Amino acid sequence: MEIRIGIQHASRELSFDTDASAADISAQLTAALASSGVLTLTDVKGQSYLVPAANVAYIE
C-alpha cells in the first residue's frame, strides 16, 4: 500500500509503498510515541525511513 507521512515544519510529505498493513503502521507509531522515539518504516524495496515520532503530523 502507498503511505504518505506529513512531517511538522516540512513543506513536503514523505511518500512510498510498503507491505505493512495500516494496523502495523499504527502500532509502530503508537510504540514510537510512547517511547519518545523514532518511527522506522521500510518500503517494498527494503529502504528504511526514520521519522521522529513527535514530529509526525499525519499518516495516510
CHARMM-style PDB file with segment names, atoms N, HN, CA, C and O in Angstrom:
ATOM      1  N   MET     1       0.828  -1.170   0.000  1.00  0.00      PROA
ATOM      2  CA  MET     1       0.000   0.000   0.000  1.00  0.00      PROA
ATOM      3  C   MET     1       0.876   1.238   0.000  1.00  0.00      PROA
ATOM      4  O   MET     1       2.008   1.214   0.483  1.00  0.00      PROA
ATOM      5  N   GLU     2       0.344   2.314  -0.543  1.00  0.00      PROA
ATOM      6  HN  GLU     2      -0.576   2.334  -0.936  1.00  0.00      PROA
ATOM      7  CA  GLU     2       1.082   3.576  -0.548  1.00  0.00      PROA
ATOM      8  C   GLU     2       0.839   4.288   0.773  1.00  0.00      PROA
ATOM      9  O   GLU     2      -0.284   4.327   1.275  1.00  0.00      PROA
ATOM     10  N   ILE     3       1.886   4.839   1.319  1.00  0.00      PROA
ATOM     11  HN  ILE     3       2.799   4.807   0.912  1.00  0.00      PROA
ATOM     12  CA  ILE     3       1.789   5.577   2.575  1.00  0.00      PROA
ATOM     13  C   ILE     3       2.351   6.974   2.361  1.00  0.00      PROA
ATOM     14  O   ILE     3       3.353   7.162   1.671  1.00  0.00      PROA
ATOM     15  N   ARG     4       1.684   7.945   2.966  1.00  0.00      PROA
ATOM     16  HN  ARG     4       0.870   7.791   3.527  1.00  0.00      PROA
ATOM     17  CA  ARG     4       2.158   9.328   2.927  1.00  0.00      PROA
ATOM     18  C   ARG     4       2.222   9.834   4.362  1.00  0.00      PROA
ATOM     19  O   ARG     4       1.268   9.697   5.128  1.00  0.00      PROA
ATOM     20  N   ILE     5       3.362  10.421   4.711  1.00  0.00      PROA
ATOM     21  HN  ILE     5       4.137  10.532   4.089  1.00  0.00      PROA
ATOM     22  CA  ILE     5       3.574  10.917   6.063  1.00  0.00      PROA
ATOM     23  C   ILE     5       3.849  12.413   5.995  1.00  0.00      PROA
ATOM     24  O   ILE     5       4.777  12.858   5.320  1.00  0.00      PROA
ATOM     25  N   GLY     6       3.026  13.181   6.703  1.00  0.00      PROA
ATOM     26  HN  GLY     6       2.272  12.820   7.252  1.00  0.00      PROA
ATOM     27  CA  GLY     6       3.264  14.611   6.842  1.00  0.00      PROA
ATOM     28  C   GLY     6       4.128  14.846   8.063  1.00  0.00      PROA
ATOM     29  O   GLY     6       3.891  14.267   9.123  1.00  0.00      PROA
ATOM     30  N   ILE     7       5.126  15.692   7.913  1.00  0.00      PROA
ATOM     31  HN  ILE     7       5.319  16.162   7.052  1.00  0.00      PROA
ATOM     32  CA  ILE     7       6.065  15.962   8.997  1.00  0.00      PROA
ATOM     33  C   ILE     7       5.992  17.444   9.343  1.00  0.00      PROA
ATOM     34  O   ILE     7       6.047  18.299   8.458  1.00  0.00      PROA
ATOM     35  N   GLN     8       5.869  17.745  10.633  1.00  0.00      PROA
ATOM     36  HN  GLN     8       5.825  17.051  11.352  1.00  0.00      PROA
ATOM     37  CA  GLN     8       5.792  19.131  11.079  1.00  0.00      PROA
ATOM     38  C   GLN     8       7.012  19.910  10.618  1.00  0.00      PROA
ATOM     39  O   GLN     8       8.136  19.407  10.644  1.00  0.00      PROA
ATOM     40  N   HSD     9       6.774  21.151  10.193  1.00  0.00      PROA
ATOM     41  HN  HSD     9       5.861  21.560  10.172  1.00  0.00      PROA
ATOM     42  CA  HSD     9       7.825  22.076   9.767  1.00  0.00      PROA
ATOM     43  C   HSD     9       8.548  21.606   8.504  1.00  0.00      PROA
ATOM     44  O   HSD     9       9.674  22.030   8.242  1.00  0.00      PROA
ATOM     45  N   ALA    10       7.914  20.740   7.726  1.00  0.00      PROA
ATOM     46  HN  ALA    10       7.000  20.396   7.939  1.00  0.00      PROA
ATOM     47  CA  ALA    10       8.476  20.293   6.442  1.00  0.00      PROA
ATOM     48  C   ALA    10       7.450  20.608   5.356  1.00  0.00      PROA
ATOM     49  O   ALA    10       6.264  20.327   5.525  1.00  0.00      PROA
ATOM     50  N   SER    11       7.888  21.177   4.265  1.00  0.00      PROA
ATOM     51  HN  SER    11       8.852  21.406   4.127  1.00  0.00      PROA
ATOM     52  CA  SER    11       6.960  21.585   3.213  1.00  0.00      PROA
ATOM     53  C   SER    11       6.509  20.422   2.331  1.00  0.00      PROA
ATOM     54  O   SER    11       5.517  20.545   1.612  1.00  0.00      PROA
ATOM     55  N   ARG    12       7.212  19.313   2.376  1.00  0.00      PROA
ATOM     56  HN  ARG    12       8.018  19.213   2.959  1.00  0.00      PROA
ATOM     57  CA  ARG    12       6.844  18.150   1.564  1.00  0.00      PROA
ATOM     58  C   ARG    12       6.535  16.974   2.460  1.00  0.00      PROA
ATOM     59  O   ARG    12       7.009  16.881   3.592  1.00  0.00      PROA
ATOM     60  N   GLU    13       5.716  16.067   1.917  1.00  0.00      PROA
ATOM     61  HN  GLU    13       5.331  16.142   0.997  1.00  0.00      PROA
ATOM     62  CA  GLU    13       5.419  14.848   2.666  1.00  0.00      PROA
ATOM     63  C   GLU    13       6.310  13.717   2.175  1.00  0.00      PROA
ATOM     64  O   GLU    13       6.860  13.777   1.075  1.00  0.00      PROA
ATOM     65  N   LEU    14       6.445  12.701   2.988  1.00  0.00      PROA
ATOM     66  HN  LEU    14       5.999  12.651   3.882  1.00  0.00      PROA
ATOM     67  CA  LEU    14       7.209  11.506   2.657  1.00  0.00      PROA
ATOM     68  C   LEU    14       6.227  10.488   2.100  1.00  0.00      PROA
ATOM     69  O   LEU    14       5.230  10.177   2.751  1.00  0.00      PROA
ATOM     70  N   SER    15       6.491   9.963   0.906  1.00  0.00      PROA
ATOM     71  HN  SER    15       7.302  10.215   0.377  1.00  0.00      PROA
ATOM     72  CA  SER    15       5.566   9.041   0.253  1.00  0.00      PROA
ATOM     73  C   SER    15       6.335   7.843  -0.292  1.00  0.00      PROA
ATOM     74  O   SER    15       7.362   7.999  -0.953  1.00  0.00      PROA
ATOM     75  N   PHE    16       5.819   6.625  -0.002  1.00  0.00      PROA
ATOM     76  HN  PHE    16       4.985   6.499   0.534  1.00  0.00      PROA
ATOM     77  CA  PHE    16       6.444   5.403  -0.500  1.00  0.00      PROA
ATOM     78  C   PHE    16       5.465   4.242  -0.390  1.00  0.00      PROA
ATOM     79  O   PHE    16       4.441   4.348   0.284  1.00  0.00      PROA
ATOM     80  N   ASP    17       5.782   3.135  -1.055  1.00  0.00      PROA
ATOM     81  HN  ASP    17       6.614   3.050  -1.603  1.00  0.00      PROA
ATOM     82  CA  ASP    17       4.972   1.918  -0.996  1.00  0.00      PROA
ATOM     83  C   ASP    17       5.560   0.978   0.046  1.00  0.00      PROA
ATOM     84  O   ASP    17       6.778   0.842   0.166  1.00  0.00      PROA
ATOM     85  N   THR    18       4.669   0.331   0.801  1.00  0.00      PROA
ATOM     86  HN  THR    18       3.680   0.442   0.703  1.00  0.00      PROA
ATOM     87  CA  THR    18       5.107  -0.592   1.839  1.00  0.00      PROA
ATOM     88  C   THR    18       4.216  -1.823   1.856  1.00  0.00      PROA
ATOM     89  O   THR    18       3.067  -1.779   1.416  1.00  0.00      PROA
ATOM     90  N   ASP    19       4.754  -2.915   2.365  1.00  0.00      PROA
ATOM     91  HN  ASP    19       5.687  -2.951   2.722  1.00  0.00      PROA
ATOM     92  CA  ASP    19       3.974  -4.141   2.522  1.00  0.00      PROA
ATOM     93  C   ASP    19       3.261  -4.181   3.871  1.00  0.00      PROA
ATOM     94  O   ASP    19       2.435  -5.064   4.104  1.00  0.00      PROA
ATOM     95  N   ALA    20       3.568  -3.245   4.755  1.00  0.00      PROA
ATOM     96  HN  ALA    20       4.240  -2.529   4.566  1.00  0.00      PROA
ATOM     97  CA  ALA    20       2.964  -3.212   6.092  1.00  0.00      PROA
ATOM     98  C   ALA    20       1.489  -2.819   6.000  1.00  0.00      PROA
ATOM     99  O   ALA    20       1.094  -2.039   5.134  1.00  0.00      PROA
ATOM    100  N   SER    21       0.695  -3.367   6.899  1.00  0.00      PROA
ATOM    101  HN  SER    21       1.016  -4.001   7.603  1.00  0.00      PROA
ATOM    102  CA  SER    21      -0.729  -3.025   6.944  1.00  0.00      PROA
ATOM    103  C   SER    21      -0.920  -1.731   7.729  1.00  0.00      PROA
ATOM    104  O   SER    21      -0.015  -1.274   8.427  1.00  0.00      PROA
ATOM    105  N   ALA    22      -2.101  -1.153   7.606  1.00  0.00      PROA
ATOM    106  HN  ALA    22      -2.837  -1.524   7.039  1.00  0.00      PROA
ATOM    107  CA  ALA    22      -2.422   0.062   8.353  1.00  0.00      PROA
ATOM    108  C   ALA    22      -2.330  -0.187   9.853  1.00  0.00      PROA
ATOM    109  O   ALA    22      -1.879   0.680  10.601  1.00  0.00      PROA
ATOM    110  N   ALA    23      -2.754  -1.363  10.295  1.00  0.00      PROA
ATOM    111  HN  ALA    23      -3.121  -2.068   9.687  1.00  0.00      PROA
ATOM    112  CA  ALA    23      -2.691  -1.706  11.719  1.00  0.00      PROA
ATOM    113  C   ALA    23      -1.241  -1.789  12.195  1.00  0.00      PROA
ATOM    114  O   ALA    23      -0.929  -1.352  13.303  1.00  0.00      PROA
ATOM    115  N   ASP    24      -0.351  -2.346  11.367  1.00  0.00      PROA
ATOM    116  HN  ASP    24      -0.605  -2.701  10.467  1.00  0.00      PROA
ATOM    117  CA  ASP    24       1.071  -2.439  11.722  1.00  0.00      PROA
ATOM    118  C   ASP    24       1.690  -1.049  11.868  1.00  0.00      PROA
ATOM    119  O   ASP    24       2.426  -0.783  12.818  1.00  0.00      PROA
ATOM    120  N   ILE    25       1.386  -0.178  10.927  1.00  0.00      PROA
ATOM    121  HN  ILE    25       0.788  -0.394  10.155  1.00  0.00      PROA
ATOM    122  CA  ILE    25       1.939   1.175  10.955  1.00  0.00      PROA
ATOM    123  C   ILE    25       1.418   1.936  12.165  1.00  0.00      PROA
ATOM    124  O   ILE    25       2.171   2.649  12.829  1.00  0.00      PROA
ATOM    125  N   SER    26       0.142   1.787  12.449  1.00  0.00      PROA
ATOM    126  HN  SER    26      -0.470   1.209  11.910  1.00  0.00      PROA
ATOM    127  CA  SER    26      -0.448   2.434  13.621  1.00  0.00      PROA
ATOM    128  C   SER    26       0.214   1.952  14.908  1.00  0.00      PROA
ATOM    129  O   SER    26       0.508   2.754  15.795  1.00  0.00      PROA
ATOM    130  N   ALA    27       0.447   0.657  15.013  1.00  0.00      PROA
ATOM    131  HN  ALA    27       0.208   0.006  14.293  1.00  0.00      PROA
ATOM    132  CA  ALA    27       1.096   0.094  16.200  1.00  0.00      PROA
ATOM    133  C   ALA    27       2.531   0.600  16.334  1.00  0.00      PROA
ATOM    134  O   ALA    27       2.981   0.903  17.439  1.00  0.00      PROA
ATOM    135  N   GLN    28       3.248   0.692  15.220  1.00  0.00      PROA
ATOM    136  HN  GLN    28       2.882   0.446  14.322  1.00  0.00      PROA
ATOM    137  CA  GLN    28       4.624   1.186  15.254  1.00  0.00      PROA
ATOM    138  C   GLN    28       4.669   2.647  15.689  1.00  0.00      PROA
ATOM    139  O   GLN    28       5.539   3.043  16.464  1.00  0.00      PROA
ATOM    140  N   LEU    29       3.718   3.457  15.182  1.00  0.00      PROA
ATOM    141  HN  LEU    29       3.011   3.136  14.552  1.00  0.00      PROA
ATOM    142  CA  LEU    29       3.671   4.867  15.563  1.00  0.00      PROA
ATOM    143  C   LEU    29       3.334   5.012  17.042  1.00  0.00      PROA
ATOM    144  O   LEU    29       3.943   5.824  17.740  1.00  0.00      PROA
ATOM    145  N   THR    30       2.378   4.238  17.520  1.00  0.00      PROA
ATOM    146  HN  THR    30       1.884   3.579  16.953  1.00  0.00      PROA
ATOM    147  CA  THR    30       1.999   4.290  18.934  1.00  0.00      PROA
ATOM    148  C   THR    30       3.181   3.932  19.830  1.00  0.00      PROA
ATOM    149  O   THR    30       3.421   4.594  20.840  1.00  0.00      PROA
ATOM    150  N   ALA    31       3.912   2.895  19.465  1.00  0.00      PROA
ATOM    151  HN  ALA    31       3.718   2.358  18.645  1.00  0.00      PROA
ATOM    152  CA  ALA    31       5.083   2.482  20.249  1.00  0.00      PROA
ATOM    153  C   ALA    31       6.170   3.553  20.218  1.00  0.00      PROA
ATOM    154  O   ALA    31       6.802   3.830  21.237  1.00  0.00      PROA
ATOM    155  N   ALA    32       6.386   4.149  19.055  1.00  0.00      PROA
ATOM    156  HN  ALA    32       5.873   3.923  18.227  1.00  0.00      PROA
ATOM    157  CA  ALA    32       7.415   5.187  18.937  1.00  0.00      PROA
ATOM    158  C   ALA    32       7.036   6.424  19.744  1.00  0.00      PROA
ATOM    159  O   ALA    32       7.897   7.044  20.368  1.00  0.00      PROA
ATOM    160  N   LEU    33       5.759   6.786  19.736  1.00  0.00      PROA
ATOM    161  HN  LEU    33       5.060   6.282  19.229  1.00  0.00      PROA
ATOM    162  CA  LEU    33       5.311   7.934  20.526  1.00  0.00      PROA
ATOM    163  C   LEU    33       5.437   7.664  22.022  1.00  0.00      PROA
ATOM    164  O   LEU    33       5.808   8.557  22.784  1.00  0.00      PROA
ATOM    165  N   ALA    34       5.133   6.452  22.440  1.00  0.00      PROA
ATOM    166  HN  ALA    34       4.831   5.728  21.821  1.00  0.00      PROA
ATOM    167  CA  ALA    34       5.202   6.096  23.862  1.00  0.00      PROA
ATOM    168  C   ALA    34       6.632   6.161  24.399  1.00  0.00      PROA
ATOM    169  O   ALA    34       6.852   6.471  25.569  1.00  0.00      PROA
ATOM    170  N   SER    35       7.587   5.868  23.541  1.00  0.00      PROA
ATOM    171  HN  SER    35       7.408   5.616  22.590  1.00  0.00      PROA
ATOM    172  CA  SER    35       8.985   5.872  23.982  1.00  0.00      PROA
ATOM    173  C   SER    35       9.720   7.148  23.578  1.00  0.00      PROA
ATOM    174  O   SER    35      10.937   7.246  23.735  1.00  0.00      PROA
ATOM    175  N   SER    36       8.969   8.134  23.052  1.00  0.00      PROA
ATOM    176  HN  SER    36       7.980   8.054  22.924  1.00  0.00      PROA
ATOM    177  CA  SER    36       9.571   9.384  22.557  1.00  0.00      PROA
ATOM    178  C   SER    36      10.693   9.080  21.575  1.00  0.00      PROA
ATOM    179  O   SER    36      11.749   9.713  21.591  1.00  0.00      PROA
ATOM    180  N   GLY    37      10.440   8.102  20.728  1.00  0.00      PROA
ATOM    181  HN  GLY    37       9.583   7.588  20.715  1.00  0.00      PROA
ATOM    182  CA  GLY    37      11.478   7.618  19.827  1.00  0.00      PROA
ATOM    183  C   GLY    37      11.273   7.984  18.376  1.00  0.00      PROA
ATOM    184  O   GLY    37      10.670   9.003  18.039  1.00  0.00      PROA
ATOM    185  N   VAL    38      11.791   7.128  17.542  1.00  0.00      PROA
ATOM    186  HN  VAL    38      12.281   6.300  17.816  1.00  0.00      PROA
ATOM    187  CA  VAL    38      11.799   7.327  16.103  1.00  0.00      PROA
ATOM    188  C   VAL    38      10.919   6.269  15.450  1.00  0.00      PROA
ATOM    189  O   VAL    38      11.009   5.086  15.776  1.00  0.00      PROA
ATOM    190  N   LEU    39      10.076   6.703  14.534  1.00  0.00      PROA
ATOM    191  HN  LEU    39      10.004   7.664  14.270  1.00  0.00      PROA
ATOM    192  CA  LEU    39       9.255   5.795  13.738  1.00  0.00      PROA
ATOM    193  C   LEU    39      10.119   5.292  12.590  1.00  0.00      PROA
ATOM    194  O   LEU    39      10.631   6.087  11.802  1.00  0.00      PROA
ATOM    195  N   THR    40      10.281   3.990  12.492  1.00  0.00      PROA
ATOM    196  HN  THR    40       9.865   3.344  13.132  1.00  0.00      PROA
ATOM    197  CA  THR    40      11.089   3.381  11.438  1.00  0.00      PROA
ATOM    198  C   THR    40      10.187   2.533  10.560  1.00  0.00      PROA
ATOM    199  O   THR    40       9.557   1.588  11.035  1.00  0.00      PROA
ATOM    200  N   LEU    41      10.125   2.873   9.271  1.00  0.00      PROA
ATOM    201  HN  LEU    41      10.637   3.641   8.885  1.00  0.00      PROA
ATOM    202  CA  LEU    41       9.311   2.132   8.312  1.00  0.00      PROA
ATOM    203  C   LEU    41      10.184   1.707   7.144  1.00  0.00      PROA
ATOM    204  O   LEU    41      11.185   2.356   6.840  1.00  0.00      PROA
ATOM    205  N   THR    42       9.806   0.616   6.492  1.00  0.00      PROA
ATOM    206  HN  THR    42       8.994   0.088   6.740  1.00  0.00      PROA
ATOM    207  CA  THR    42      10.566   0.079   5.367  1.00  0.00      PROA
ATOM    208  C   THR    42       9.663  -0.032   4.153  1.00  0.00      PROA
ATOM    209  O   THR    42       8.522  -0.483   4.258  1.00  0.00      PROA
ATOM    210  N   ASP    43      10.180   0.385   2.986  1.00  0.00      PROA
ATOM    211  HN  ASP    43      11.107   0.751   2.901  1.00  0.00      PROA
ATOM    212  CA  ASP    43       9.386   0.297   1.765  1.00  0.00      PROA
ATOM    213  C   ASP    43       9.552  -1.076   1.108  1.00  0.00      PROA
ATOM    214  O   ASP    43      10.278  -1.932   1.612  1.00  0.00      PROA
ATOM    215  N   VAL    44       8.868  -1.271  -0.024  1.00  0.00      PROA
ATOM    216  HN  VAL    44       8.278  -0.576  -0.434  1.00  0.00      PROA
ATOM    217  CA  VAL    44       8.882  -2.572  -0.697  1.00  0.00      PROA
ATOM    218  C   VAL    44      10.257  -2.913  -1.277  1.00  0.00      PROA
ATOM    219  O   VAL    44      10.524  -4.077  -1.576  1.00  0.00      PROA
ATOM    220  N   LYS    45      11.122  -1.925  -1.439  1.00  0.00      PROA
ATOM    221  HN  LYS    45      10.905  -0.980  -1.197  1.00  0.00      PROA
ATOM    222  CA  LYS    45      12.469  -2.153  -1.963  1.00  0.00      PROA
ATOM    223  C   LYS    45      13.486  -2.407  -0.861  1.00  0.00      PROA
ATOM    224  O   LYS    45      14.652  -2.682  -1.140  1.00  0.00      PROA
ATOM    225  N   GLY    46      13.044  -2.314   0.401  1.00  0.00      PROA
ATOM    226  HN  GLY    46      12.096  -2.090   0.628  1.00  0.00      PROA
ATOM    227  CA  GLY    46      13.939  -2.549   1.520  1.00  0.00      PROA
ATOM    228  C   GLY    46      14.592  -1.303   2.087  1.00  0.00      PROA
ATOM    229  O   GLY    46      15.403  -1.400   3.009  1.00  0.00      PROA
ATOM    230  N   GLN    47      14.256  -0.131   1.556  1.00  0.00      PROA
ATOM    231  HN  GLN    47      13.598  -0.053   0.807  1.00  0.00      PROA
ATOM    232  CA  GLN    47      14.825   1.118   2.061  1.00  0.00      PROA
ATOM    233  C   GLN    47      14.100   1.532   3.338  1.00  0.00      PROA
ATOM    234  O   GLN    47      12.872   1.469   3.405  1.00  0.00      PROA
ATOM    235  N   SER    48      14.857   1.955   4.348  1.00  0.00      PROA
ATOM    236  HN  SER    48      15.854   2.007   4.294  1.00  0.00      PROA
ATOM    237  CA  SER    48      14.272   2.361   5.630  1.00  0.00      PROA
ATOM    238  C   SER    48      14.094   3.868   5.695  1.00  0.00      PROA
ATOM    239  O   SER    48      14.894   4.628   5.149  1.00  0.00      PROA
ATOM    240  N   TYR    49      13.027   4.287   6.374  1.00  0.00      PROA
ATOM    241  HN  TYR    49      12.378   3.669   6.817  1.00  0.00      PROA
ATOM    242  CA  TYR    49      12.724   5.695   6.588  1.00  0.00      PROA
ATOM    243  C   TYR    49      12.603   5.914   8.083  1.00  0.00      PROA
ATOM    244  O   TYR    49      11.867   5.198   8.762  1.00  0.00      PROA
ATOM    245  N   LEU    50      13.322   6.900   8.598  1.00  0.00      PROA
ATOM    246  HN  LEU    50      13.921   7.481   8.047  1.00  0.00      PROA
ATOM    247  CA  LEU    50      13.315   7.221  10.021  1.00  0.00      PROA
ATOM    248  C   LEU    50      12.694   8.601  10.201  1.00  0.00      PROA
ATOM    249  O   LEU    50      13.144   9.577   9.600  1.00  0.00      PROA
ATOM    250  N   VAL    51      11.657   8.675  11.034  1.00  0.00      PROA
ATOM    251  HN  VAL    51      11.291   7.883  11.522  1.00  0.00      PROA
ATOM    252  CA  VAL    51      10.964   9.933  11.281  1.00  0.00      PROA
ATOM    253  C   VAL    51      10.813  10.101  12.789  1.00  0.00      PROA
ATOM    254  O   VAL    51      10.336   9.184  13.458  1.00  0.00      PROA
ATOM    255  N   PRO    52      11.207  11.250  13.342  1.00  0.00      PROA
ATOM    256  CA  PRO    52      10.962  11.469  14.769  1.00  0.00      PROA
ATOM    257  C   PRO    52       9.454  11.400  15.031  1.00  0.00      PROA
ATOM    258  O   PRO    52       8.690  12.181  14.465  1.00  0.00      PROA
ATOM    259  N   ALA    53       9.035  10.486  15.870  1.00  0.00      PROA
ATOM    260  HN  ALA    53       9.655   9.852  16.330  1.00  0.00      PROA
ATOM    261  CA  ALA    53       7.607  10.236  16.079  1.00  0.00      PROA
ATOM    262  C   ALA    53       6.862  11.486  16.532  1.00  0.00      PROA
ATOM    263  O   ALA    53       5.714  11.691  16.138  1.00  0.00      PROA
ATOM    264  N   ALA    54       7.479  12.309  17.336  1.00  0.00      PROA
ATOM    265  HN  ALA    54       8.412  12.143  17.656  1.00  0.00      PROA
ATOM    266  CA  ALA    54       6.825  13.514  17.846  1.00  0.00      PROA
ATOM    267  C   ALA    54       6.564  14.541  16.748  1.00  0.00      PROA
ATOM    268  O   ALA    54       5.753  15.448  16.939  1.00  0.00      PROA
ATOM    269  N   ASN    55       7.237  14.416  15.599  1.00  0.00      PROA
ATOM    270  HN  ASN    55       7.895  13.680  15.444  1.00  0.00      PROA
ATOM    271  CA  ASN    55       7.074  15.372  14.506  1.00  0.00      PROA
ATOM    272  C   ASN    55       6.125  14.896  13.418  1.00  0.00      PROA
ATOM    273  O   ASN    55       5.954  15.586  12.413  1.00  0.00      PROA
ATOM    274  N   VAL    56       5.507  13.738  13.591  1.00  0.00      PROA
ATOM    275  HN  VAL    56       5.646  13.178  14.407  1.00  0.00      PROA
ATOM    276  CA  VAL    56       4.556  13.236  12.598  1.00  0.00      PROA
ATOM    277  C   VAL    56       3.269  14.051  12.708  1.00  0.00      PROA
ATOM    278  O   VAL    56       2.640  14.092  13.765  1.00  0.00      PROA
ATOM    279  N   ALA    57       2.883  14.700  11.604  1.00  0.00      PROA
ATOM    280  HN  ALA    57       3.394  14.667  10.745  1.00  0.00      PROA
ATOM    281  CA  ALA    57       1.653  15.490  11.582  1.00  0.00      PROA
ATOM    282  C   ALA    57       0.464  14.619  11.194  1.00  0.00      PROA
ATOM    283  O   ALA    57      -0.616  14.749  11.771  1.00  0.00      PROA
ATOM    284  N   TYR    58       0.658  13.722  10.205  1.00  0.00      PROA
ATOM    285  HN  TYR    58       1.535  13.617   9.736  1.00  0.00      PROA
ATOM    286  CA  TYR    58      -0.401  12.810   9.773  1.00  0.00      PROA
ATOM    287  C   TYR    58       0.200  11.648   9.009  1.00  0.00      PROA
ATOM    288  O   TYR    58       1.324  11.720   8.512  1.00  0.00      PROA
ATOM    289  N   ILE    59      -0.574  10.574   8.927  1.00  0.00      PROA
ATOM    290  HN  ILE    59      -1.486  10.515   9.331  1.00  0.00      PROA
ATOM    291  CA  ILE    59      -0.219   9.422   8.097  1.00  0.00      PROA
ATOM    292  C   ILE    59      -1.461   9.034   7.316  1.00  0.00      PROA
ATOM    293  O   ILE    59      -2.529   8.840   7.897  1.00  0.00      PROA
ATOM    294  N   GLU    60      -1.326   8.921   6.007  1.00  0.00      PROA
ATOM    295  HN  GLU    60      -0.458   9.079   5.536  1.00  0.00      PROA
ATOM    296  CA  GLU    60      -2.433   8.488   5.142  1.00  0.00      PROA
ATOM    297  C   GLU    60      -2.054   7.192   4.475  1.00  0.00      PROA
ATOM    298  OT1 GLU    60      -2.839   6.643   3.701  1.00  0.00      PROA
TER     299      GLU     60
END
